[in-house]
Amino acid sequence: MLVPGLIDCHAHIAFPQPGKTPRSARLFEAAAVLRTLLGRGVTTVRDAWGADAGFRLTLEQGWITGPDLLLSLRQLCTTGGIGDTWNPRTGAVDALGDPALPEPVFDGPDAARAAVRRMVRAGADWIKLGASGAMSQGDRVHDPLVTAAELHAVVDEAGRYGGRGGSPTSRRTRRRARIPLRSRSSPPPARNGRPAAVSCPPASPMCPEPSPRPPVVRWRW
């Protein structure tokens, strides 16, 4: 039986492991992960934070085997959001600190546009924005962490580069800014017994029916 290749819309193929694992270890781990994904029928992966453009180049050159990669590089956020590595004990210690993974933290609309440009310059296929809190923050998970002006700036600037834009954000934040983001990392709650529409490619298991708008990213088959 012949079936279409699967698309993983949210993966972290090269996220640093906790502990004292050397940074280079994640490169070899990612190679094994990519090979396994391809062997299980996944032909496209949208990496949502952690992999740089070198992974895509490595696959294109045939040095390792794996699915096509669509990269966000980092997750944009405002100060204190998901992606801000500061903590009260050590300060700003970035486990992902690397010239190929630019600084994702911004404050204000102009800085938001600059953050998008940094990601695009470093090879991002799409822009990931953490516009609300994390599940680890408990009740703060639904708190809007960006202003309407900042969110508009990110979406507008991403649109200048081919419509790259996505957010795992809460519906409250989206309503507040009145911006219909074209991609989500997880499906929204069901409405009247059926999933609410999300904007992603029809081939994705997140979509119960074809999206009324084109996908955020450029899919390669």
VOVO-911936 format. One line per field, with one value per residue (C-alpha): residue number from 1; x negated, z, y. Coordinates in Angstrom, 1 decimal, decimal comma, padded with zeros to 4 digits. Layout:
BEGIN
seq = [NUM  ...]
X = [X  ...]
Z = [Z  ...]
Y = [Y  ...]
***
This chain:
BEGIN
seq = [1  2  3  4  5  6  7  8  9  10  11  12  13  14  15  16  17  18  19  20  21  22  23  24  25  26  27  28  29  30  31  32  33  34  35  36  37  38  39  40  41  42  43  44  45  46  47  48  49  50  51  52  53  54  55  56  57  58  59  60  61  62  63  64  65  66  67  68  69  70  71  72  73  74  75  76  77  78  79  80  81  82  83  84  85  86  87  88  89  90  91  92  93  94  95  96  97  98  99  100  101  102  103  104  105  106  107  108  109  110  111  112  113  114  115  116  117  118  119  120  121  122  123  124  125  126  127  128  129  130  131  132  133  134  135  136  137  138  139  140  141  142  143  144  145  146  147  148  149  150  151  152  153  154  155  156  157  158  159  160  161  162  163  164  165  166  167  168  169  170  171  172  173  174  175  176  177  178  179  180  181  182  183  184  185  186  187  188  189  190  191  192  193  194  195  196  197  198  199  200  201  202  203  204  205  206  207  208  209  210  211  212  213  214  215  216  217  218  219  220  221]
X = [000,0  -001,3  -000,6  -001,7  -004,6  -003,7  -004,3  -005,3  -004,2  -005,9  -009,2  -012,5  -015,1  -018,1  -017,0  -019,8  -019,5  -019,5  -022,6  -026,2  -026,0  -028,4  -026,8  -028,2  -026,3  -023,0  -024,2  -024,8  -021,6  -019,7  -021,1  -019,7  -016,3  -016,0  -016,9  -014,3  -011,6  -012,2  -012,1  -008,7  -007,2  -007,7  -009,0  -008,7  -009,4  -008,7  -011,3  -010,0  -013,2  -016,7  -018,0  -020,0  -020,4  -023,3  -020,9  -019,0  -022,2  -023,5  -020,3  -020,4  -024,0  -023,2  -025,6  -022,8  -019,4  -016,1  -013,0  -012,9  -013,3  -011,5  -013,3  -012,2  -015,7  -014,4  -011,1  -010,6  -009,3  -009,3  -011,3  -010,2  -008,5  -009,2  -012,6  -014,0  -016,7  -017,2  -016,7  -017,3  -020,2  -022,4  -021,1  -021,0  -022,7  -021,7  -022,0  -021,4  -023,8  -025,2  -025,8  -023,5  -020,7  -020,1  -018,8  -015,0  -014,0  -012,5  -010,6  -008,6  -007,4  -010,7  -012,6  -010,1  -010,7  -014,5  -014,0  -012,2  -014,9  -017,6  -015,9  -015,3  -019,0  -020,1  -018,0  -014,6  -011,8  -009,1  -008,8  -007,7  -006,4  -005,6  -002,9  -001,5  -002,9  -004,2  -002,3  -005,1  -004,0  -000,6  002,1  -000,2  000,2  003,0  001,4  000,8  -003,0  -003,1  -001,2  001,1  -001,5  -004,3  -002,2  -001,2  -004,8  -005,9  -003,1  -003,6  -007,4  -007,1  -004,7  -007,4  -009,4  -006,9  -004,3  -006,5  -004,5  -003,2  -002,4  -001,6  000,3  003,6  006,8  007,1  003,9  005,0  008,4  006,7  004,6  007,3  004,7  005,6  002,2  001,8  000,4  000,6  -001,6  001,4  005,1  007,5  010,3  013,2  016,3  019,8  018,2  015,8  012,3  012,0  010,4  006,6  004,5  002,1  001,6  004,4  001,9  001,4  003,3  004,1  006,5  009,9  010,5  008,5  007,5  009,3  005,9  002,6  000,1  -002,5  -005,5  -006,5  -006,1  -008,5  -007,5]
Z = [000,0  -001,0  001,4  001,3  003,4  006,9  008,1  011,7  012,3  015,7  016,6  018,4  016,7  018,2  021,6  024,3  026,7  030,5  032,5  031,4  028,0  025,6  023,0  020,1  021,3  020,1  016,5  016,5  018,4  015,8  013,0  014,6  015,2  011,6  010,3  012,5  011,5  007,8  008,4  010,0  007,0  008,1  005,0  006,3  009,8  011,0  013,7  016,3  018,1  018,4  014,9  012,8  009,1  009,1  009,7  006,5  004,6  005,8  004,6  001,3  000,7  001,5  004,4  006,6  005,8  007,0  006,2  004,7  007,4  007,9  010,6  013,1  014,7  017,9  019,5  019,6  022,9  025,0  028,2  030,6  027,9  026,6  025,0  027,6  029,3  032,3  035,8  039,2  040,0  037,0  035,0  031,3  030,5  027,1  026,5  022,8  022,5  019,0  016,2  014,0  016,5  016,9  020,0  020,2  022,9  022,0  023,6  021,5  017,8  016,3  018,2  017,2  013,5  014,1  015,8  012,7  010,4  012,6  012,1  008,4  007,9  009,7  007,5  009,2  007,0  009,5  012,6  015,9  018,5  022,1  022,7  025,9  028,9  029,2  030,7  033,3  034,5  035,7  035,5  033,5  030,5  029,1  030,0  026,9  027,0  023,9  023,1  020,1  018,5  019,0  017,6  014,6  014,0  014,0  011,7  009,3  009,1  008,7  005,8  004,0  003,9  002,3  005,0  007,6  010,9  013,6  017,3  020,0  021,7  023,5  021,8  024,3  022,9  019,3  020,0  021,9  018,9  016,3  014,2  012,5  012,7  009,9  011,9  015,3  017,0  018,5  017,6  019,5  021,7  020,0  019,2  019,2  019,2  016,3  016,2  015,4  012,1  012,2  009,3  008,3  005,2  004,4  004,7  008,4  011,0  012,7  009,9  009,8  006,4  003,9  005,3  003,6  003,4  002,0  004,4  006,2  004,9  001,5  001,4  -000,8  -002,1]
Y = [000,0  003,4  006,3  010,0  011,0  012,2  015,8  016,5  020,1  020,4  018,7  019,6  017,5  019,2  020,6  020,5  017,6  018,6  018,0  018,2  016,7  018,4  020,7  018,6  015,5  017,0  017,0  013,2  012,6  014,6  012,6  009,4  011,1  012,2  008,8  007,2  009,7  009,0  005,3  005,7  007,6  011,2  013,1  016,7  018,1  021,6  022,1  024,4  025,5  024,3  023,2  025,7  026,0  023,6  020,7  021,5  021,9  018,5  016,8  018,6  017,6  013,9  013,7  012,3  010,9  012,3  014,3  017,8  020,3  023,6  025,6  028,3  028,4  029,9  030,9  034,7  036,1  039,2  039,6  036,9  034,8  031,3  031,7  034,1  032,0  034,4  032,9  034,5  032,1  032,3  035,3  035,0  031,7  030,5  026,8  027,4  030,3  030,0  032,5  030,3  030,6  034,4  036,1  035,7  038,2  041,5  044,3  046,8  046,7  047,8  045,2  042,6  043,4  043,2  039,8  038,5  039,8  038,1  034,7  035,2  036,2  033,0  030,8  030,5  029,0  030,2  032,4  030,9  033,3  032,6  035,1  033,6  031,8  028,3  025,3  025,1  028,5  027,2  029,9  032,2  029,9  032,1  035,4  037,6  038,4  040,6  043,7  044,1  046,3  043,8  041,0  043,0  043,9  040,2  039,1  042,0  041,6  037,8  038,5  040,5  037,3  035,0  034,7  033,0  033,0  030,7  030,8  028,3  031,1  031,3  032,3  035,2  036,7  036,3  037,9  040,8  041,7  040,7  038,8  035,6  033,8  031,4  028,5  027,0  024,4  022,6  022,4  024,8  023,4  021,7  023,7  022,0  018,6  019,1  020,6  024,3  025,2  025,6  027,0  024,3  022,1  019,6  016,7  017,5  015,4  018,7  019,7  018,0  019,6  021,7  025,1  028,1  029,9  028,8  027,2  029,4  027,4  026,3  022,5  020,5  017,0]
***
